[in-house]
């Protein structure tokens, strides 16, 4: 017999991180036409634990909370060879986690049909015989017509990705104006290492303040202590040996080309996975914010039109192929990484590079990226790749050619 019991919500969002809040905010802004949405987040409160950066290639909904923007980025190898990319019309922007969380919480709190439950520990998720989804929590069970699960479906572990990008950063204040606020140090590489691609990332926030991060692309995910030595050296170099007072810290681990099938998920219509481990992070770079926003736009539009939530669209095949091949080359010979990145920034026109890094390249942009790199490492990596469908060049007209 079919049950006509009323669900507690039309949509339950599991996880109130970047992906979950992005979707919930868009639905909340629909007002009375929005579905009833409940976001379940395990954290009891939010803190300023993240920064998201990207190139602004077009106006976006988060323009109002951009904390900093820079017209130039720089890449440098350990021997001092460097390239500066100036990107007129496409500044490199930063959004603070605290500002993003606050804007999303404000929108959700103002919406009569949306709710954010903090400190909500989620248990089993299952589909009932009547078609509703049942989500167990410590406070009792909730039901919904659909579920979007943005929680990581796997934890960073050796073998889970071809490479892991691990970073640990400190925002510091120095008692001297030592930082060039016009230029982001996107990658300052350390000496080539056989086990990882290691570099420093410096976001100058003021002449006396910066976020300095030690970053590594390695086969294994790295905990904060494994990066402390690199970070101390990076801070000393960036500050001219002055050090600085720590204002806050952040740490993260991002997948670079996940390996193996995803863990089993509840089956049935109306349940989808989204977020960092479900297509949210660009395999070759780890950039995630813009990709997550694109998914949230599409998913919210589909739900508001009466459809079921949708997962992130797969990358176009040529872009996915190029990313996979690049990660394979880095994994096979990490010591080559600094020279490869330096070549990309030295030989590729800046705006072509930006469009490629921002998931919106034309075929000419993709060709320029390929032409900037030495062919032999990629031919060797190509010979060792497991076969997958070949990229369809005619299908992948990424955008208008510049």
C-alpha positions in Angstrom: 0.0 0.0 0.0 1.3 3.5 -0.9 1.8 5.8 2.0 0.7 9.4 1.7 2.6 10.6 4.7 4.0 14.2 4.4 7.8 14.3 4.3 9.6 16.6 6.7 11.3 18.3 3.8 11.3 18.2 0.0 15.1 18.1 0.0 17.6 17.2 2.6 21.2 18.4 2.0 23.8 16.4 3.9 26.8 18.6 4.7 26.9 22.3 5.0 30.2 23.0 3.4 30.8 24.9 0.2 28.7 22.7 -2.0 25.8 22.2 0.4 25.5 25.9 1.4 25.9 27.0 -2.3 22.9 24.9 -3.3 20.8 25.8 -0.3 21.4 29.5 -0.7 20.2 29.4 -4.3 17.1 27.6 -3.3 16.5 29.9 -0.3 16.6 32.9 -2.6 13.7 31.5 -4.6 11.4 32.5 -1.7 7.9 31.1 -1.6 8.4 29.1 -4.8 11.4 27.2 -3.2 11.1 23.6 -2.0 11.3 22.9 1.7 15.1 22.4 2.3 16.9 21.2 5.3 20.7 21.3 5.5 22.3 19.0 8.1 25.8 20.0 9.1 27.9 18.2 11.7 29.9 21.3 12.7 28.4 23.2 15.6 29.6 26.5 14.2 31.6 27.9 11.3 35.0 29.5 11.6 37.3 31.2 9.1 39.0 28.0 8.1 39.1 28.3 4.3 40.0 30.6 1.4 38.8 30.1 -2.1 40.6 31.6 -5.1 39.9 31.8 -8.8 40.3 34.1 -11.8 37.3 36.4 -12.4 36.6 35.8 -16.1 33.0 37.1 -15.8 30.7 38.7 -13.2 29.6 36.3 -10.5 27.2 36.1 -7.6 29.9 36.4 -5.0 31.4 39.7 -6.2 30.1 41.4 -3.1 32.2 39.2 -0.7 35.5 39.1 -2.6 38.1 40.1 0.0 41.0 40.7 -2.3 41.9 40.7 -6.0 45.3 40.8 -7.7 46.1 41.7 -11.4 49.2 39.5 -11.6 50.3 36.1 -10.6 53.9 34.8 -10.5 55.5 31.4 -10.9 59.2 30.8 -10.0 61.5 27.9 -9.9 64.1 27.3 -7.1 66.9 28.7 -9.2 65.2 32.1 -9.6 63.7 31.7 -13.1 60.2 33.2 -12.9 57.3 34.3 -15.1 54.7 36.9 -14.2 51.2 36.6 -15.8 49.3 39.8 -16.0 45.6 39.1 -16.8 43.7 42.3 -17.7 40.0 41.8 -17.2 40.5 38.6 -15.3 41.9 39.4 -11.8 42.8 36.6 -9.4 40.3 36.8 -6.5 40.0 35.5 -3.0 36.9 34.8 -0.9 37.3 34.2 2.8 35.5 31.2 4.3 34.0 33.4 7.1 32.4 35.7 4.5 31.0 32.9 2.4 29.6 31.1 5.4 28.0 34.3 6.7 26.3 35.2 3.4 24.9 31.7 3.0 23.7 31.5 6.6 22.0 34.9 6.3 20.2 33.9 3.1 19.0 30.6 4.5 17.9 32.1 7.8 15.8 34.7 5.9 14.0 32.1 3.8 10.8 30.7 5.4 11.2 27.3 3.6 14.9 26.7 4.3 16.7 25.5 7.5 20.3 24.9 8.5 20.8 22.5 11.4 24.2 22.8 12.9 25.6 20.0 15.1 23.5 17.4 13.2 25.2 14.1 13.1 23.9 12.0 10.3 23.6 8.2 10.4 22.0 5.8 7.9 20.3 7.0 4.7 17.8 4.7 3.1 14.9 4.8 0.7 11.6 3.7 2.1 9.0 1.5 0.3 6.8 4.6 -0.3 9.6 6.3 -2.2 10.6 8.8 0.5 14.2 9.0 1.8 14.8 8.5 5.5 17.8 10.1 7.1 18.8 9.0 10.6 20.2 11.7 13.0 21.1 11.8 16.6 17.8 13.8 17.2 15.6 11.3 15.3 14.8 10.5 11.7 13.8 12.9 9.0 12.2 12.1 5.6 12.4 13.9 2.3 11.5 13.4 -1.3 15.2 13.8 -2.3 18.7 13.9 -0.8 21.8 15.7 -2.0 24.8 14.2 -0.1 27.8 16.6 -0.2 29.8 14.8 2.5 33.1 13.2 1.3 32.3 9.7 0.2 35.9 8.7 0.9 38.7 10.0 3.1 42.1 11.0 1.7 44.2 7.8 1.8 47.2 6.4 -0.1 46.0 4.9 -3.3 42.7 6.8 -3.4 43.9 9.3 -5.9 46.8 9.4 -8.4 48.1 12.4 -6.4 46.9 14.3 -3.4 47.3 18.0 -3.1 48.0 18.8 0.6 48.5 22.3 1.9 48.9 24.1 5.2 48.8 27.8 5.5 49.2 30.6 8.0 48.0 34.1 7.8 50.7 36.2 9.3 51.3 39.9 10.2 54.8 41.3 9.9 56.1 44.4 11.6 57.3 45.8 8.2 55.7 46.5 4.8 57.4 43.5 3.0 54.6 42.2 0.7 53.9 43.3 -2.9 50.1 43.6 -2.9 49.8 43.6 -6.7 51.1 40.1 -7.3 50.2 36.6 -6.0 53.1 34.2 -5.7 51.1 31.4 -7.2 53.9 28.8 -7.2 57.4 29.3 -5.8 59.0 25.9 -6.2 61.5 24.3 -3.8 64.3 22.2 -5.2 63.1 19.3 -7.3 62.2 16.3 -5.1 61.6 12.7 -6.2 58.6 12.1 -4.0 56.5 15.3 -4.5 56.0 18.6 -6.3 56.5 21.1 -3.5 55.9 24.9 -3.7 54.9 28.0 -1.7 51.7 29.9 -2.3 51.6 33.5 -1.1 48.6 35.7 -1.1 49.6 39.3 0.0 46.6 40.8 1.8 48.3 44.0 2.9 51.9 45.3 2.8 52.4 43.8 6.3 50.0 40.8 6.0 49.8 37.7 3.9 48.5 34.1 3.7 51.5 31.8 3.2 50.9 28.2 2.3 53.2 25.2 1.9 51.7 22.9 -0.8 52.7 19.5 -2.1 51.4 17.2 -4.8 52.3 13.7 -3.6 51.1 10.1 -3.8 50.0 10.2 -0.1 47.9 12.8 1.6 50.1 14.8 4.1 49.0 15.8 7.6 49.9 19.3 8.9 53.2 18.3 10.6 54.6 17.0 7.4 54.3 20.5 5.9 55.5 22.5 8.9 59.2 22.6 7.9 58.4 23.8 4.4 56.0 26.3 5.8 58.5 27.8 8.2 61.0 28.2 5.4 58.4 29.7 3.2 57.4 32.3 5.8 61.0 33.2 6.4 61.6 33.7 2.7 58.4 35.6 2.1 58.9 37.9 5.1 62.6 38.6 4.5 63.5 36.6 7.6 61.2 38.6 9.9 58.7 35.8 10.6 55.5 37.2 11.8 52.6 36.8 14.2 50.1 34.0 13.2 46.6 35.3 12.8 45.0 32.0 11.7 45.8 28.7 10.0 44.1 26.5 7.4 44.8 22.9 6.1 43.3 20.9 3.3 43.8 17.8 1.2 42.4 17.7 -2.4 42.2 14.8 -4.8 44.1 15.0 -8.1 42.5 12.3 -10.3 40.6 9.9 -8.0 41.3 6.2 -8.5 38.8 3.4 -8.4 35.0 3.4 -8.3 33.2 5.4 -5.6 32.1 3.6 -2.5 28.6 2.2 -2.7 25.8 4.7 -2.2 22.1 4.3 -1.4 20.2 3.5 -4.6 17.1 5.1 -5.9 15.8 8.2 -7.7 16.3 11.5 -5.9 19.7 10.7 -4.3 22.8 12.3 -5.7 26.4 12.9 -4.4 28.1 16.3 -4.9 31.0 18.3 -3.7 34.7 18.0 -3.5 35.0 14.2 -3.9 32.2 14.1 -6.6 33.6 16.2 -9.3 34.0 19.4 -7.3 37.8 19.6 -7.6 39.7 20.1 -10.9 41.9 17.0 -11.2 45.0 18.8 -12.5 44.9 21.8 -10.1 42.6 21.3 -7.2 40.6 24.4 -8.0 37.0 23.8 -6.8 35.1 26.9 -6.0 33.9 27.8 -9.5 33.2 24.2 -10.4 31.0 23.9 -7.3 29.2 27.1 -8.1 28.5 25.9 -11.7 27.0 22.7 -10.3 24.9 24.6 -7.7 23.5 26.8 -10.5 22.5 23.8 -12.6 21.1 21.7 -9.7 19.1 24.6 -8.2 17.6 25.4 -11.6 16.6 21.8 -12.1 15.0 21.5 -8.7 13.2 24.8 -9.0 11.8 23.6 -12.3 10.3 20.5 -10.5 13.0 18.0 -11.3 15.2 15.8 -9.1 18.6 17.1 -8.0 21.4 16.4 -10.4 25.1 15.6 -9.9 28.0 17.6 -11.4 28.3 17.3 -15.2 31.4 15.4 -16.2 34.2 17.4 -17.8 34.3 17.5 -21.5 36.3 14.6 -22.8 39.3 16.5 -24.1 39.7 18.5 -20.9 39.4 15.4 -18.8 41.9 13.6 -21.0 44.4 16.5 -20.7 44.0 16.7 -17.0 44.5 12.9 -16.6 47.6 12.9 -18.7 49.2 15.9 -16.9 48.6 14.3 -13.5 50.1 11.1 -14.8 53.3 12.9 -15.8 53.6 14.6 -12.5 53.0 11.3 -10.6 55.6 9.5 -12.7 58.3 12.1 -12.2 57.5 14.7 -9.5 61.0 16.2 -9.9 60.0 17.4 -13.4 57.0 19.3 -12.0 58.6 22.7 -11.4 59.9 22.9 -15.0 56.5 21.9 -16.4 54.6 24.6 -14.6 57.3 27.2 -15.3 57.0 26.3 -19.0 53.2 26.7 -19.0 53.4 30.1 -17.5 56.3 31.3 -19.6 55.1 30.0 -23.0 51.3 30.3 -22.8 49.5 33.7 -23.4 48.1 34.6 -20.0 44.5 34.8 -20.9 44.6 31.4 -22.6 46.1 30.0 -19.5 43.4 31.6 -17.3 40.6 30.2 -19.5 42.1 26.7 -19.3 42.6 26.9 -15.6 39.0 28.2 -15.2 37.4 25.3 -17.1 36.4 27.4 -20.1 39.1 26.9 -22.8 38.6 27.1 -26.5 40.3 24.5 -28.7 43.0 27.1 -29.4 43.5 27.6 -25.7 44.0 23.8 -25.2 46.3 23.6 -28.2 48.4 26.5 -26.7 48.7 24.7 -23.4 49.8 21.5 -25.1 52.3 23.3 -27.3 54.0 24.9 -24.3 55.0 21.6 -22.8 57.8 19.2 -23.8 56.2 16.3 -25.7 58.3 13.3 -24.6 57.1 12.9 -21.0 53.5 13.0 -22.2 54.1 10.5 -24.9 55.6 8.1 -22.4 52.7 8.7 -20.0 50.2 8.2 -22.8 51.7 4.8 -23.7 51.2 3.7 -20.1 47.6 5.0 -19.6 44.8 2.5 -19.2 42.6 2.8 -22.3 39.5 4.9 -22.0 37.3 6.5 -24.7 39.4 8.7 -26.8 38.7 12.5 -26.6 36.3 13.6 -29.4 37.9 16.8 -30.7 34.8 17.7 -32.8 32.6 17.3 -29.7 34.8 19.4 -27.4 34.3 22.9 -28.8 35.1 24.3 -25.3 34.1 27.8 -26.2 34.7 30.4 -28.9 38.2 30.5 -30.2 40.1 33.6 -29.2 
